[in-house]
Structure formats: structure tokens, C-alpha cells
């Protein structure tokens, strides 16, 4: 174990101020484990906190460690932990309820207002060398699942939760709006859940190429079409209107296109988050009985995701396009900010940079 003071961490202090600094190695509580971090993905929200210092009502007031897409190795267990031991490789679910409230009792713990969540102010994330976490929210990885796959369970979970809420099933025709990491995991999961056809839209040709690689049947590169024009392109490619639209951008025009595109009686799931107020053709949705659903992160997805990865039913490896050692985190964040590649992965263990 490293000496105290060797816990290098990526810390946002305020908008535009991102630093690499040493923090003390934490001591796990009775129901916690101490982890030596291995692979941590950079999420759009990490970049947003760095650039803007806040997301909605979540404001960075004190220095905060970033990172929430993560995996590592248990190096110490609290006195009450029985299902994990030092040496276990685990994936981390970043949201941990602080109390058993009504939402926890319903099994929808992601909606608990007091939930702890990595790298959401004021809670520190895990983009560091050593990190402690609730043992119940650390899931053992089978030998044939890599650390990077373990870290990618977090974005994959967004796809699982969104497609579950959407009701994707055998033969579904699905429109995925946006082909960033979250759009791509929704393509993967929709196909996995039995979607017959998936069409994806984006501005970027290279991102649409990646969508094809992970299983999209059709892609549309949007240039300056109106939302109605995008909707009719989707319909003509599919030969009908999709029953399900998964909107992953949060952009007003895309939400509008999502409503226009969805078949009457179908479902639009809003995954991407944009401005608080958007103008949408709500009457169009209402009179056609298009159900509009939101999602907030995910719940009860890690065991399913691990089973899918272990059985090789789903392949998330193509999502990782860049890797950087933790020491080069600032460079990694700049790369993500420029929109290069898909998923940038930071390697936190100086002795092991393997996937």
C-alpha cells in the first residue's frame, strides 16, 4: 500500500480550475471497502463540472474529486464486510442511498433525494489512486471481464435503465437520437433486448460510423433539417414510425424531432439533459398518446450488466478510443472536451495499465 500522501486525485475547484493533487488515503468504515482504482472513464458531466462549475442545482462549492465510471481492486475491507476480500476486482455503482426512504422501499433508490453520488457536489468521485466505497455497491467482476468493461458498466447502465423504461422488446423499432457514448450504449442494449431495427441520428459522421459498428441498422447525419424533416427521414428509413425513441442529446430540436418521429401510442424516453426550459410540441404528443418518460441515472442494473459482459452477449470494448495515465489527466480532459473519439479512459494504477 502506498504511503500517506500518494493518493493522486483529479480535483475541480471551480469553473475552469482542474488540478491534480495528493489527498490522504481514506480509511474504510465498517461497511466499506478501500479500493486501489484501476480504470475510470471520463463522462460529459465531469467535463461540464470542470467547464461550468455546476450542473443545474448541483454547484461545486468546495474542491471535489471527479470520476464516477470506475473499477478497481479491493485492498482493505471494513469489519462488517463479508462478501468481498482483498484482491477482489470490482465495478463500482456510484450512487449509494444514505437512508432507506420510500424510494428505496420501492426499489427505485436512484430517486432518493439524499443519495450519495460520486462526483456530484458535495460528494467526491473516484478519479484517484485510492478510494473507499460502500461494499454493497461494489460488484465482483468475473475473471473474463476486464477492468475497463467494469468501468463501462456505468454508462451501459444508463442504456439498460432507459431501454427498460422505454419497454424495448422483441421486434421493437427504435430511434436513438445522438451517437455519443450514451446513444451508443442505448443502441447496444436495444439490440440486445430484441429490437428489430435501430436508427441513429447525429451531426458527426465518425460517431455514426461507430453506431454502425455497435449494431445500428441505419444512420442519419443531421445537417440543417427541421425537426419534422428529421422525423420523416426516420420514418422513411424504417418504413414506419418507431414505437420507441430514446433521446440522448438534450437539445431542443432533437426533443422536438423525437416527439414528431414517435408512432402514436409509442414512448419517448428523455435521457440527455439540456436547459431547464425547452419548447416542445406537447399537444402533438398528447393527442397521439405518445408517452414521454424521463430517466435519472439507473437502479438495479449492475448484476445484469455483469452477466451480459461475462456471457459475451454484449461488447462495450469498441467504446474506448483513448487511454491516459492518471498523471496526464488534464490532457485527457482536454481530449474529451474537444470531442475526440468516444470514451476516454484514465488508468489509475501506475503498475498496471492493462485494459
C-alpha positions in Angstrom: 0.0 0.0 0.0 1.2 3.5 -0.8 2.5 5.8 1.9 0.1 8.5 3.0 0.1 11.4 0.6 0.4 9.3 -2.5 -3.3 9.3 -3.4 -3.2 11.4 -6.6 -6.6 12.8 -7.4 -8.3 14.8 -10.1 -10.0 17.7 -8.4 -12.2 20.5 -9.7 -12.0 23.7 -7.5 -14.3 25.9 -9.5 -15.3 26.5 -13.1 -12.2 26.2 -15.3 -9.9 25.2 -12.4 -9.0 21.5 -12.6 -6.0 20.2 -10.6 -4.0 17.1 -9.9 -3.3 16.9 -6.2 -2.5 14.5 -3.5 -5.1 13.6 -0.9 -4.9 11.3 2.2 -5.6 7.7 1.6 -9.1 7.1 3.2 -9.8 4.5 5.9 -12.9 2.3 5.2 -15.7 2.3 7.6 -17.3 -1.0 8.9 -19.4 -1.5 5.8 -17.0 0.0 3.3 -14.0 -1.3 1.2 -10.8 0.6 0.3 -10.1 0.2 -3.4 -6.9 0.7 -5.5 -8.5 2.3 -8.5 -7.7 0.9 -11.9 -9.8 2.3 -14.8 -12.0 5.4 -14.7 -13.9 6.8 -17.7 -14.4 10.5 -18.3 -18.1 11.4 -18.6 -19.6 14.5 -20.1 -20.7 15.5 -16.7 -17.1 15.6 -15.4 -16.2 17.9 -18.2 -19.2 20.1 -17.5 -18.3 20.5 -13.8 -14.8 21.5 -14.9 -16.0 24.0 -17.5 -19.1 25.4 -15.7 -18.7 24.6 -12.0 -22.2 23.3 -11.9 -25.0 21.2 -13.4 -28.4 22.5 -12.7 -28.8 22.9 -8.9 -25.6 20.9 -8.2 -22.9 23.6 -7.7 -19.2 23.0 -6.9 -18.7 25.0 -3.7 -15.7 23.1 -2.3 -13.0 21.2 -4.2 -14.4 17.9 -5.5 -12.8 14.8 -6.9 -14.2 13.9 -10.3 -15.0 10.5 -11.8 -17.8 8.0 -11.4 -17.3 5.4 -14.2 -15.0 3.2 -12.3 -13.4 -0.2 -11.4 -10.6 -1.2 -9.1 -9.2 -3.8 -6.7 -10.2 -4.3 -3.0 -7.2 -3.8 -0.8 -8.9 -3.5 2.6 -12.3 -4.4 3.9 -14.3 -2.9 6.8 -15.2 -5.1 9.8 -18.8 -5.7 8.7 -18.0 -6.7 5.1 -18.4 -10.4 4.3 -18.9 -10.8 0.6 -15.6 -9.1 -0.6 -12.0 -9.6 0.3 -8.6 -8.1 -0.6 -7.7 -8.9 -4.2 -11.2 -8.9 -5.5 -11.7 -6.9 -8.7 -14.9 -4.9 -8.6 -17.1 -2.5 -10.6 -18.4 0.5 -8.6 -22.0 1.6 -8.6 -21.6 5.3 -7.8 -25.0 6.0 -6.3 -25.4 4.9 -2.7 -28.6 5.7 -0.7 -28.0 7.3 2.6 -31.3 6.2 4.1 -34.0 3.7 3.5 -36.7 6.1 2.3 -39.9 5.5 0.3 -37.9 5.3 -3.0 -35.6 2.7 -1.6 -38.5 0.6 -0.4 -40.0 0.8 -4.0 -36.7 -0.4 -5.4 -36.2 3.0 -7.1 -33.3 4.1 -4.9 -31.9 6.4 -7.7 -34.7 8.8 -6.9 -33.8 9.1 -3.2 -33.2 12.9 -2.7 -30.4 12.3 -0.2 -28.5 9.7 -2.2 -24.7 9.8 -2.2 -23.4 10.0 -5.8 -19.7 10.1 -6.9 -18.6 13.4 -8.3 -21.9 15.2 -7.7 -21.5 18.1 -5.3 -20.7 17.8 -2.5 -19.7 14.1 -2.9 -16.2 13.2 -4.1 -15.8 10.9 -7.0 -13.2 8.2 -7.6 -10.7 9.6 -10.2 -7.8 8.9 -7.8 -5.4 6.2 -6.8 -7.3 5.1 -3.6 -11.0 5.4 -2.9 -13.4 4.0 -0.3 -16.9 3.0 -1.2 -19.9 1.2 0.3 -19.2 -2.5 -0.1 -22.8 -3.3 -1.1 -22.3 -1.1 -4.2 -19.1 -2.8 -5.3 -19.8 -5.8 -7.5 -17.2 -8.5 -8.0 -16.0 -8.9 -11.6 -15.7 -12.4 -13.2 -12.2 -13.2 -14.4 -13.2 -12.8 -18.1 -14.5 -9.2 -17.6 -11.8 -6.6 -17.8 -11.4 -3.5 -15.6 -12.4 -1.3 -18.5 -15.5 -3.3 -19.1 -16.2 -2.9 -15.4 -15.9 0.9 -15.6 -18.1 0.9 -18.7 -20.9 -0.7 -16.7 -21.8 2.8 -15.5 -22.7 4.2 -19.0 -24.1 0.8 -20.0 -26.5 1.0 -17.0 -27.9 4.3 -18.4 -28.8 2.3 -21.6 -30.3 -0.6 -19.6 -32.4 1.7 -17.5 -33.5 3.8 -20.5 -34.5 0.8 -22.6 -36.3 -0.8 -19.7 -38.3 2.3 -19.1 -39.0 2.5 -22.9 -40.2 -1.0 -23.0 -37.9 -2.2 -25.7 -38.8 -5.8 -26.6 -38.7 -8.4 -29.4 -39.3 -6.7 -32.7 -39.2 -3.1 -31.4 -38.4 -0.4 -33.9 -36.2 2.1 -32.1 -35.0 5.6 -32.9 -31.9 6.7 -30.9 -31.2 10.4 -31.1 -27.5 11.2 -30.6 -24.5 8.9 -31.1 -22.2 9.8 -28.2 -21.3 7.2 -25.6 -24.9 7.2 -24.2 -26.5 7.0 -27.6 -24.2 4.1 -28.4 -24.9 2.1 -25.2 -28.6 2.5 -26.0 -28.0 1.0 -29.4 -26.2 -1.9 -27.8 -28.9 -2.5 -25.2 -31.8 -2.0 -27.6 -30.4 -4.6 -30.0 -29.7 -6.9 -27.0 -33.3 -6.6 -25.8 -34.7 -7.7 -29.1 -35.1 -4.5 -31.2 -35.6 -5.5 -34.8 -34.3 -2.2 -36.2 -32.4 0.8 -34.7 -31.9 4.1 -36.5 -29.4 6.7 -35.1 -29.0 10.4 -35.8 -26.1 12.6 -35.1 -24.2 15.6 -36.5 -20.9 13.7 -36.6 -20.1 11.2 -39.4 -17.4 9.5 -37.3 -19.8 8.9 -34.4 -22.4 7.5 -36.7 -19.8 5.1 -38.1 -19.2 3.9 -34.5 -23.0 3.4 -34.2 -22.9 1.1 -37.2 -20.0 -0.8 -35.6 -22.0 -1.5 -32.5 -25.2 -2.6 -34.3 -27.2 0.3 -35.6 -29.1 -0.7 -38.8 -29.5 2.9 -40.2 -27.8 6.2 -39.5 -28.8 9.7 -40.5 -26.3 12.6 -40.5 -28.3 15.6 -39.5 -27.2 18.9 -41.1 -29.8 21.7 -41.1 -33.1 19.8 -41.3 -36.1 20.9 -39.3 -37.3 18.5 -36.5 -40.2 17.5 -38.8 -37.8 16.7 -41.6 -35.6 14.6 -39.3 -38.8 12.7 -38.2 -39.8 12.0 -41.8 -36.3 10.7 -42.7 -36.5 8.3 -39.7 -39.9 7.1 -40.9 -38.8 6.6 -44.5 -35.7 4.6 -43.4 -37.7 2.4 -41.1 -40.7 2.1 -43.4 -42.9 3.2 -40.5 -42.7 5.4 -37.4 -40.7 3.9 -34.5 -42.6 2.8 -31.4 -39.8 3.9 -29.2 -37.5 7.0 -29.3 -34.5 7.4 -27.0 -33.4 11.0 -26.9 -29.7 11.2 -25.7 -28.8 14.8 -26.6 -31.0 17.2 -24.5 -31.1 19.5 -27.5 -34.4 21.3 -28.0 -34.6 20.5 -31.7 -33.8 16.8 -31.0 -36.6 16.5 -28.4 -39.0 18.1 -30.9 -37.9 15.6 -33.6 -38.3 12.8 -31.0 -41.9 13.7 -30.5 -42.7 14.1 -34.2 -40.9 10.8 -35.0 -42.6 8.5 -32.4 -45.5 6.5 -33.5 -48.9 7.2 -31.9 -49.2 5.2 -28.7 -45.4 4.9 -28.5 -42.9 6.1 -26.0 -40.2 8.8 -25.9 -37.6 8.5 -23.3 -35.6 11.6 -22.4 -32.0 10.6 -21.4 -30.0 13.7 -22.5 -30.2 16.7 -20.2 -30.2 20.2 -21.7 -31.6 23.6 -20.4 -34.3 23.5 -17.8 -36.9 25.0 -20.1 -37.5 23.7 -23.6 -40.2 24.4 -26.1 -41.8 21.2 -27.4 -44.9 20.2 -29.4 -46.6 18.8 -26.3 -50.1 18.8 -27.9 -48.8 16.7 -30.8 -47.6 14.2 -28.2 -50.8 14.4 -26.1 -53.3 13.9 -28.9 -51.3 11.0 -30.3 -50.9 9.4 -26.8 -47.1 9.5 -27.1 -45.8 8.7 -23.5 -42.9 10.9 -22.5 -40.7 9.4 -19.8 -37.6 10.7 -18.0 -34.8 8.7 -16.6 -32.4 9.7 -13.7 -29.3 7.6 -13.8 -30.2 4.0 -13.1 -31.0 1.4 -10.5 -30.7 -2.4 -10.2 -28.5 -2.7 -13.3 -25.0 -3.8 -12.2 -25.8 -7.6 -11.8 -27.5 -7.7 -15.2 -24.7 -5.8 -16.9 -22.0 -8.1 -15.4 -23.9 -11.2 -16.5 -24.2 -9.7 -20.1 -20.5 -8.9 -20.2 -19.4 -12.2 -18.7 -21.5 -14.2 -21.2 -20.1 -12.0 -24.1 -23.7 -11.2 -25.1 -22.7 -7.5 -25.3 -19.4 -5.9 -26.3 -18.6 -2.5 -24.9 -14.9 -2.6 -25.8 -15.2 -0.6 -29.0 -16.4 2.4 -27.0 -12.9 3.0 -25.5 -10.9 5.1 -28.0 -8.3 6.9 -25.8 -6.3 5.9 -22.7 -4.2 8.1 -20.5 -2.3 7.5 -17.2 -3.7 9.4 -14.2 -0.7 11.7 -14.3 -1.9 13.0 -17.7 -5.5 13.6 -16.6 -5.5 17.2 -17.6 -4.5 16.2 -21.2 -7.2 13.5 -21.1 -9.9 16.1 -20.1 -8.8 18.4 -22.9 -9.2 15.5 -25.4 -12.7 14.8 -24.1 -13.6 18.4 -24.2 -12.6 18.6 -27.9 -15.0 15.7 -28.6 -12.3 13.4 -29.9 -13.1 9.7 -30.0 -15.8 8.2 -27.9 -14.7 7.2 -24.4 -11.5 8.4 -22.8 -10.2 6.0 -20.1 -7.9 7.0 -17.3 -5.5 4.4 -15.9 -5.1 5.0 -12.1 -2.8 2.1 -11.2 0.8 3.1 -12.1 1.8 -0.6 -12.0 -1.0 -1.9 -14.3 -2.2 -0.1 -17.4 -3.8 -3.1 -19.0 -7.5 -2.8 -20.1 
